[in-house]
Structure formats: C-alpha cells, structure tokens
Amino acid sequence: MTVVSLVSALTRDELEARLYEAEETLRAIREGEIDAVVIKGGATEQVFTLEGGSQSYRTFMEAMDIGAAAFDAEGQLLYANQALCKLLDRPAGALSGQALLDILDAVNQTTFRRLLTQALKERQSAEIHVRVGDSERSFLLTGAPIDFGIVSGVAITFTDISEREQIAAAKESERLARSVLASANEAVIVCDRSGRVTHINAAAERICAEAPIGKLFEEAIELTFADASELMSGADIVAMATSGTPVQGLEAAVKTSAIDVTDVMISAAPLIVSGDRTQGCVVTLINLSQRKAAERRQALLMGELDHRVKNTLAMVLAISARTAAHERTIEDFQKSFSGRIQALAATHTLLSNASWENLQIKDVLRVELAPYATLSSGRITMEGLDISVDSKTAVSLGLVFHELTTNAVKYGALSTRSGKLSVRRLGLLEDGALQIEWEERDGPLVTPPTTSGFGQTLISRSLGSGPNGGTKLEYRPSGVVCQIVIPKYGHFLS
C-alpha cells in the first residue's frame, strides 16, 4: 500500500519537496493510483482509505444503491460509484468531472455548481434534469460537507426521481382532464376500448336517463338517428372511434326519459393517452334543442311571411280593381289608390317594428292621423285604445282608419279648424268582442251620400260583418259616427 506522510515543521527545501509531493498525491487520488492518505497533525495520525478493506470509502460508496460522487473543495471529481455511472449511462470508471458537466445544459450546470459551493458549508439539495439516451431524467441531488482529515470536500448523492415525477405529472394530468371534462358545456362521455362508459360530465348526466358509468355506450345512451337509411347505432360510433376513425356531426335524438327526447349532434374521436395505442374514445353530444326550435320557428315564420305576402298582393289587386271601378279619371284613381296603399304600408311598418306582435290600436290610429293633425292640438282625443291586436286585425283597422280619416279630411270634422274627433273604447260585448266608436263633431253639416263608393265598402267589410265583427257607419248631421266591432276570437288579444 502506498503511503504519503505530511509533517508540520519543515524547512524551505522540504516545503518545496512536500508541495510537489502533495500535488502528485492529489493527481494520484483523482486518477485512482493510490489507496490511502495518512494525515499527521499534532500527536495523532489519521488514515483516509480510498479502496480496499472493510472500512474503505470506495467500498462504502460502491455498496450504495443510489449514485454517489465525492468532490474536493475546488469542485473536482474525486470518485463516482458504479451506480452513478449506470444512472448516467456511462461505462464504469469513465465518469470524470468534465464528463459530468458535459451532459448538463447551461441551466443545470449552474444549479450543480451552486450546490457544490453551498454544500461545503451545510447540507443542501437541488434538482437537475439530464438527457440520458432518448429520455429526460430527473435527479434529486443531496450534497453534504465531508472531511478528509484536514482536507474538506463534498459528497453528493444522485436519486432518480423521474418515476415519481411521472406519477405526479400523471395525477396532475388526470386532475386537469377531469377539470376540463367538468367545465365543458357539451355533454362528454369517455369509453374504454370495450365501449364501456368510464367518465361523464354534468352535462352528460342531464341527458342520460340512468347512471351510465360501467354500462356499454349503446345501453347508457339510447339514440335514434335522423336518417334511418344510415343504419347507424351507438355501438357503431364507439367501434369506429376506438378503431381510430373519428365520427363527426351526426344528428340524432337521445331518449332522456320515458317521454322526453333531446335532439343532439354526435361526434366521437379516439382516446390516445400515450404512444400510438388507442385507449378508448371520447364522445361529445351537442344539445340541438334550441337550434331545432329556432329552425322550426324560422320555417313557421317563412311560411307565415309567404302567406302574408300573398294576402297583401291579393289585397293590393282588390284595392286597385275596386278603386278603378269607382273613380272617373286617372288622376282620381292615382290619388285614391296611392293613399290606400300608403295606409297599408304604414300599418305594415308598425307591424314590422313591433315584430308583428302586440301592436296596439292607438298606434294604428296615430299613424293614419299623423299626416293631417297632431294629437297635441286638442282636436283629437283617444280613450282606452291601449289594447293589443294581432297582425290581421291591425291591417284591417289600418284600412278602416285610413278611409275614415280621408273622409274626415275631405268632408268632415278634420276639414275645418273647429272640427273635433273622438275615438274611444265603448267596452266588451257579451261574446267578448271589443267595441270602438269613431265620432266626429263640430264640423260641416253632414248629409248622407247618394252613392256608395269603395271607401264605404272597405270600411264595412274589412272587419267582417254580422254580430261577431264589422262596422256600422252613420251620417249624423253633427258628424260621422262609426261603430267598430273587433271579434275576440283570433283578433283581440285580451
């Protein structure tokens, strides 16, 4: 066994010789050429063994299951055990200080050097990440000061925590996946490779008739497809997705209870957790109830619009023909016809602004009177007309009010400054019909017409005739009075 002795009292020549010997000793220690160092200080000697014997430091390090290495105070690697070489995929004995640094990137080198410096004073720990082969490995380094007699250094152990981090990452990934699943607005159902439901979110619970966990998808979700010719089933969708073929945008109905059915759009995709192997599938069900209701409403509105356009065109043609039959000149026809079409258009504008719902009688009357007199003048009063009517009644009332207004402007109360007009609600009849009275007064003396024009016909027929609806026109000397009856059924919105 090679032994090196150090003494405390030396001459200059002896110091130079011992300095050279110390340098050679450190070189021999690093290169493994010596087995022990004998330290003389005071009255005792200390022996620090590097290999051989039951107390050998190298024997102790090689007996460790975890990687370990010893460094001097300058950070030079003195020794690395075989466990560390195996962890870092290096041949035994081939790991040097520079080789260890070379496998670390800049960030991990900084962490490693800081640990070496701090561990000279007290126990320290740090994590580094090393690229070993094709994988990224994580190590927990624990460094502590070590005393080689009068020489200080650092012992560092390397604990592979890659598996622990992978387990933690897997748990975090599972937690995030569950959070995403719970936060999704659409119904999400996860199935394993056999097609059994393993996870669902709250949205899926709401459309499932029974608890689906553990059941086959086709047992948990009862589907009826819109296009029966596709011959598709829930089992087919899951089978396609688990085999790697995504399914997108199939419309179907889900039976949520014995009597309730929900329209949905189904998509399914393979579930690949790691690698290329499919672990199951993820099925999403988008609730189409609102969209289907909107589509049905749109189709209804389109049909209603088509019906109204046809009715309006038929009304325009009838007005044109009847106006032409009662007017003597083109100018008279043009004036009368334009006025009636404008009245029709004004009522349609009101209906359009009100989305063809809840149009009030006072609004219809106001738009017909607006070109001739303002309600603020005091000549026109309205009472109890804040009553909603349907679109058909509104159009009929618009034409009646237009004819009455035109007649009042030409011959009646609105033709003079002193004339007054009152339109008021009289009340409900026994059958629920609404009665309104148009009354003119303080205008020119009224005499009944000798002939009946189209305007009178339009007034009398626009709201029907008989006890359930219609108008009664009186030419009193004090002014025209018109009793208007609006049938409740289908017209009057109470």
C-alpha positions in Angstrom: 0.0 0.0 0.0 1.4 3.4 -1.0 1.6 5.8 2.0 2.3 9.6 2.0 3.3 11.4 5.2 2.9 15.1 6.0 4.7 16.8 8.8 4.1 20.2 10.4 7.7 21.7 10.8 9.5 21.9 7.5 12.5 23.8 6.0 12.1 25.7 2.7 13.6 22.9 0.6 11.4 20.4 2.4 8.4 22.6 1.8 9.1 22.7 -1.9 9.6 19.0 -1.9 6.4 18.4 0.1 4.4 20.8 -2.2 5.4 18.7 -5.2 4.6 15.6 -3.3 1.1 17.0 -2.4 0.4 17.9 -6.0 1.3 14.4 -7.1 -0.8 13.0 -4.3 -3.9 14.9 -5.4 -3.3 13.8 -9.0 -2.9 10.2 -7.9 -6.1 10.4 -5.8 -8.0 11.7 -8.7 -6.7 9.0 -11.0 -7.1 6.2 -8.5 -3.4 5.3 -8.4 -3.2 5.3 -4.5 -5.3 3.6 -1.9 -5.0 5.8 1.2 -3.7 9.0 2.6 -2.0 9.3 6.1 -2.6 12.7 7.7 -0.1 13.7 10.5 -1.2 16.5 12.7 -0.4 17.1 16.4 0.2 13.9 18.3 -2.0 11.6 16.2 -2.2 10.3 12.7 -5.4 9.9 10.6 -5.7 7.4 7.7 -8.3 8.1 5.0 -8.7 5.0 2.8 -10.0 5.2 -0.8 -10.3 1.5 -1.5 -9.7 -2.0 -0.1 -10.7 -3.3 3.3 -14.0 -3.3 5.1 -13.6 0.4 6.1 -12.7 1.6 2.6 -14.5 4.7 1.4 -14.7 3.3 -2.1 -16.2 0.1 -0.8 -18.8 2.1 1.2 -19.7 4.1 -1.9 -20.0 1.1 -4.2 -22.3 -0.6 -1.6 -24.8 2.2 -2.1 -27.8 1.6 -4.3 -28.0 5.2 -5.4 -25.5 7.2 -7.4 -22.8 8.9 -5.3 -19.7 11.0 -6.0 -17.1 12.8 -4.0 -15.6 16.2 -4.9 -12.8 18.3 -3.4 -13.2 21.9 -2.3 -12.4 23.1 -5.9 -15.3 21.0 -7.3 -13.0 18.4 -8.9 -14.5 14.9 -9.1 -12.5 12.5 -6.8 -14.7 9.5 -7.3 -18.0 8.3 -8.7 -19.5 4.9 -7.9 -20.8 2.5 -10.5 -24.4 3.2 -9.6 -24.0 6.8 -10.8 -22.2 5.6 -14.0 -25.2 3.3 -14.6 -27.7 6.1 -13.9 -26.0 8.4 -16.4 -25.4 5.6 -18.9 -21.6 5.8 -18.7 -19.1 3.0 -18.6 -17.7 2.2 -15.1 -14.7 4.4 -14.3 -15.3 6.6 -17.4 -17.0 9.4 -15.5 -14.8 12.5 -14.8 -15.6 15.9 -13.6 -15.7 17.4 -17.1 -17.7 14.5 -18.5 -20.3 15.0 -15.8 -20.6 18.7 -16.7 -20.8 18.0 -20.4 -24.0 16.0 -20.0 -25.7 19.0 -18.3 -27.1 22.1 -20.1 -26.2 25.6 -19.0 -29.1 25.9 -16.5 -28.4 22.6 -14.9 -24.6 23.3 -14.8 -25.4 26.5 -12.9 -27.6 24.6 -10.4 -24.9 21.9 -10.0 -22.1 24.4 -9.4 -24.2 26.3 -6.8 -24.9 23.0 -5.0 -21.2 22.2 -4.8 -20.3 25.6 -3.4 -23.1 25.7 -0.8 -22.7 22.1 0.3 -19.1 22.9 1.5 -20.8 24.6 4.5 -24.0 22.7 5.1 -26.3 20.1 3.7 -28.1 21.2 0.5 -30.5 19.7 -2.0 -31.4 20.6 -5.6 -33.0 19.1 -8.7 -31.4 18.7 -12.1 -32.7 17.3 -15.4 -30.4 15.3 -17.6 -30.8 13.9 -21.0 -29.9 10.2 -20.8 -30.1 8.3 -24.0 -33.5 9.1 -25.6 -35.2 10.2 -22.4 -35.2 13.1 -20.0 -34.3 12.0 -16.4 -34.8 14.0 -13.2 -32.4 13.6 -10.2 -32.6 14.9 -6.7 -29.0 15.9 -5.6 -28.2 15.9 -1.9 -24.8 17.4 -1.0 -23.1 17.5 2.4 -19.7 18.5 3.6 -17.1 15.7 4.1 -13.9 16.0 6.0 -10.8 14.1 4.7 -8.9 14.8 7.9 -7.6 18.3 7.3 -8.9 18.4 3.7 -12.6 19.4 3.1 -14.8 18.3 0.2 -18.4 17.5 -0.8 -20.2 14.2 -1.1 -23.2 14.2 -3.4 -25.9 11.5 -3.8 -28.0 11.3 -7.0 -31.6 10.0 -6.5 -33.5 9.2 -9.7 -37.0 10.9 -9.2 -38.1 10.5 -12.8 -40.8 7.9 -12.0 -42.0 9.9 -9.1 -42.3 13.0 -11.2 -44.1 11.0 -13.9 -46.6 9.7 -11.4 -47.1 13.3 -10.1 -47.5 14.5 -13.7 -49.9 11.7 -14.5 -52.0 12.7 -11.4 -51.9 16.3 -12.4 -52.9 15.4 -16.0 -55.8 13.4 -14.6 -56.9 16.3 -12.4 -56.7 18.7 -15.4 -58.6 16.2 -17.6 -61.3 15.9 -15.0 -61.5 19.7 -14.7 -61.8 20.1 -18.4 -64.4 17.4 -18.5 -66.4 19.0 -15.8 -66.1 22.5 -17.3 -67.3 21.5 -20.8 -70.7 22.9 -21.8 -71.3 20.0 -24.1 -72.1 16.5 -22.9 -68.8 14.5 -22.9 -68.7 10.7 -22.4 -65.5 8.7 -22.2 -65.5 5.0 -23.1 -62.8 2.3 -22.8 -61.7 0.0 -25.6 -64.6 -2.3 -24.9 -67.1 0.5 -25.3 -68.0 0.8 -21.6 -68.6 4.3 -20.2 -65.8 5.3 -17.7 -66.3 9.0 -17.3 -69.1 11.5 -17.9 -69.5 15.2 -17.1 -72.5 17.0 -15.6 -73.9 17.9 -19.0 -74.0 14.3 -20.0 -75.7 13.3 -16.7 -78.6 15.7 -17.6 -79.4 13.8 -20.9 -78.9 10.3 -19.6 -82.0 8.5 -18.5 -80.0 6.4 -16.0 -76.5 6.4 -14.4 -74.3 5.3 -17.4 -71.0 4.5 -15.7 -69.9 0.9 -16.3 -72.5 0.3 -19.0 -71.9 -0.1 -22.7 -72.4 3.1 -24.6 -75.4 1.8 -26.5 -77.0 0.7 -23.2 -76.4 4.0 -21.5 -77.4 6.3 -24.4 -80.5 5.4 -26.5 -80.0 7.0 -29.9 -82.4 7.4 -32.8 -80.8 8.8 -35.9 -82.5 11.3 -38.2 -81.6 9.4 -41.3 -82.7 5.8 -40.7 -81.1 4.8 -44.0 -77.6 5.2 -42.5 -78.3 2.1 -40.3 -76.0 3.7 -37.7 -76.1 2.9 -33.9 -74.3 4.0 -30.8 -72.2 0.8 -30.8 -71.1 1.5 -34.4 -69.9 5.0 -33.4 -67.9 3.8 -30.5 -66.4 0.9 -32.6 -65.3 3.3 -35.3 -63.8 5.8 -32.9 -61.9 3.1 -30.8 -60.5 1.7 -34.1 -59.0 5.1 -34.9 -61.7 6.5 -37.2 -63.3 9.8 -36.0 -67.0 10.4 -36.4 -68.3 14.0 -36.8 -71.6 15.8 -36.9 -74.2 13.1 -36.9 -77.7 14.3 -35.8 -79.7 12.1 -33.6 -82.3 12.1 -30.9 -81.5 10.9 -27.3 -84.2 9.4 -25.2 -83.8 11.1 -21.8 -86.9 9.6 -20.1 -89.9 7.6 -21.0 -91.5 10.6 -22.8 -88.7 13.1 -23.3 -86.4 13.2 -26.3 -83.5 15.7 -26.9 -82.0 16.5 -30.3 -78.2 16.2 -30.3 -75.2 16.3 -32.7 -72.8 13.5 -32.0 -69.0 13.4 -32.6 -66.5 10.8 -31.4 -62.7 10.6 -31.5 -60.1 8.0 -30.5 -58.7 8.5 -27.0 -54.9 8.2 -27.1 -53.3 8.7 -23.7 -49.7 7.9 -24.5 -47.9 6.4 -27.5 -49.9 5.4 -30.5 -52.2 2.9 -28.8 -55.9 3.9 -28.6 -57.2 3.5 -25.1 -60.9 4.1 -25.9 -62.9 7.0 -27.3 -64.4 10.4 -26.3 -68.0 11.1 -27.4 -69.4 14.6 -27.4 -73.2 15.3 -27.6 -74.1 18.9 -28.5 -77.7 19.8 -27.5 -79.6 21.0 -30.5 -82.9 21.7 -28.8 -82.6 25.4 -29.1 -81.3 25.3 -32.6 -84.1 22.9 -33.7 -86.7 25.1 -32.1 -85.2 28.1 -33.9 -85.3 26.2 -37.2 -88.9 25.3 -36.6 -89.8 28.9 -35.8 -87.9 30.1 -38.8 -89.8 27.7 -41.1 -93.0 28.8 -39.5 -92.1 32.4 -40.0 -91.2 31.8 -43.6 -94.5 30.1 -44.2 -96.3 33.0 -42.4 -94.3 35.5 -44.4 -95.2 33.8 -47.7 -98.9 33.7 -46.7 -98.9 37.4 -45.7 -97.1 38.4 -48.9 -99.7 36.6 -51.0 -102.6 38.1 -48.9 -101.1 41.6 -49.2 -100.7 41.2 -53.0 -104.2 40.0 -53.3 -105.4 42.9 -51.2 -103.5 45.4 -53.4 -105.0 43.9 -56.5 -108.5 44.1 -55.0 -108.0 47.7 -53.9 -106.7 48.6 -57.4 -109.6 47.0 -59.1 -112.3 48.4 -56.8 -110.7 51.9 -56.8 -110.6 51.9 -60.6 -114.2 50.9 -60.7 -115.3 53.9 -58.6 -113.0 56.7 -59.9 -113.7 58.7 -63.1 -110.2 59.9 -64.0 -106.7 58.5 -63.9 -105.7 61.4 -61.5 -108.5 60.5 -59.1 -107.6 56.8 -59.3 -103.9 57.5 -58.7 -104.7 59.7 -55.7 -107.1 57.3 -54.1 -105.1 54.2 -54.8 -101.8 55.7 -53.6 -103.5 56.8 -50.3 -104.8 53.4 -49.6 -101.5 51.7 -50.4 -99.7 54.2 -48.2 -102.1 53.3 -45.4 -101.4 49.7 -45.9 -97.7 50.3 -45.9 -97.9 52.4 -42.8 -99.6 49.6 -40.9 -97.1 47.1 -42.2 -94.2 49.4 -41.0 -95.8 49.4 -37.5 -96.1 45.7 -37.5 -92.5 45.2 -38.7 -91.2 47.5 -35.9 -93.2 45.5 -33.4 -92.0 42.2 -34.8 -95.7 41.5 -35.9 -96.7 41.1 -32.2 -98.6 43.2 -29.6 -99.4 46.2 -31.9 -101.9 48.5 -30.1 -104.9 50.1 -31.6 -103.8 53.6 -30.7 -100.6 53.1 -32.7 -102.5 52.1 -35.8 -104.8 55.2 -35.4 -102.0 57.6 -34.7 -100.0 56.7 -37.9 -103.1 57.3 -40.1 -103.9 60.6 -38.5 -100.3 61.9 -38.4 -100.3 63.5 -41.9 -103.4 65.6 -41.1 -103.5 66.5 -37.5 -101.5 66.1 -34.3 -103.0 64.6 -31.1 -101.5 67.5 -29.1 -103.7 70.0 -30.9 -106.7 69.1 -28.7 -108.9 68.4 -31.7 -108.4 64.7 -31.5 -108.9 62.5 -28.3 -108.3 58.8 -27.8 -109.6 56.8 -24.8 -109.0 53.2 -23.9 -107.2 52.2 -27.1 -104.0 50.8 -25.5 -105.2 47.3 -26.5 -103.1 44.9 -28.5 -104.4 43.2 -31.6 -103.0 40.6 -33.9 -101.4 41.5 -37.3 -104.5 40.6 -39.4 -106.8 42.9 -37.3 -104.1 45.6 -37.3 -104.0 45.6 -41.2 -107.9 45.8 -41.3 -108.1 48.6 -38.7 -105.4 50.5 -40.7 -107.5 50.4 -43.8 -110.7 51.4 -41.9 -109.0 54.3 -40.1 -107.4 55.4 -43.4 -110.8 55.6 -45.1 -112.5 57.4 -42.1 -109.5 59.8 -41.9 -109.6 60.6 -45.6 -113.3 61.2 -45.5 -113.0 63.4 -42.4 -110.2 65.5 -44.0 -112.2 66.0 -47.2 -115.7 66.5 -45.9 -115.9 66.0 -42.2 -114.6 67.3 -38.8 -110.9 67.5 -39.9 -111.8 69.7 -42.9 -112.2 72.8 -40.6 -110.3 74.2 -37.7 -113.3 73.9 -35.3 -114.0 70.2 -36.0 -113.2 67.6 -33.4 -112.7 63.8 -33.5 -113.1 61.3 -30.7 -112.1 57.6 -30.9 -112.8 55.7 -27.8 -113.4 52.2 -26.4 -117.0 51.5 -25.5 -116.4 48.2 -23.9 -116.8 44.4 -24.4 -119.9 42.8 -25.9 -121.4 39.6 -24.4 -119.4 37.4 -26.8 -116.2 39.1 -25.8 -115.9 41.3 -28.9 -114.4 44.8 -28.5 -116.5 47.8 -29.5 -114.8 51.1 -30.6 -116.6 54.3 -31.6 -115.3 56.9 -34.1 -117.2 60.2 -33.6 -116.9 63.5 -35.5 -118.5 66.7 -34.3 -118.4 70.5 -34.8 -117.6 70.1 -38.4 -119.6 70.9 -41.6 -123.2 69.7 -41.7 -123.2 66.1 -42.8 -125.6 64.8 -45.4 -125.7 61.0 -46.3 -124.0 60.3 -49.7 -126.3 59.3 -52.5 -123.9 56.6 -53.9 -121.7 54.1 -52.1 -118.1 54.3 -53.0 -115.3 51.8 -52.5 -114.2 53.5 -49.3 -117.6 52.7 -47.7 -117.4 49.2 -48.9 -113.9 48.8 -47.5 -115.0 50.2 -44.1 -118.0 47.9 -43.8 -116.2 44.7 -44.9 -112.7 45.0 -43.5 -113.5 43.5 -40.1 -116.2 41.2 -41.3 -119.9 41.6 -40.8 -122.6 40.2 -38.5 -122.7 40.0 -34.7 -119.1 38.8 -34.3 -117.5 41.8 -36.0 -117.8 44.5 -38.5 -118.6 48.2 -38.7 -121.8 50.4 -38.7 -121.4 53.8 -40.4 -123.9 56.6 -39.6 -124.1 60.0 -41.2 -125.5 62.2 -38.5 -125.9 65.9 -39.1 -123.5 66.7 -36.3 -120.8 64.4 -37.8 -120.0 60.9 -39.0 -120.2 58.2 -36.3 -118.7 54.7 -36.9 -119.2 51.8 -34.6 -116.4 49.3 -35.0 -116.7 45.8 -33.6 -113.5 43.7 -33.3 -114.1 39.9 -32.8 -112.2 38.5 -29.9 -111.6 35.1 -31.4 -108.3 35.2 -33.3 -108.1 39.0 -33.3 -108.4 40.6 -29.9 -105.6 39.9 -27.5 -107.0 40.4 -24.0 
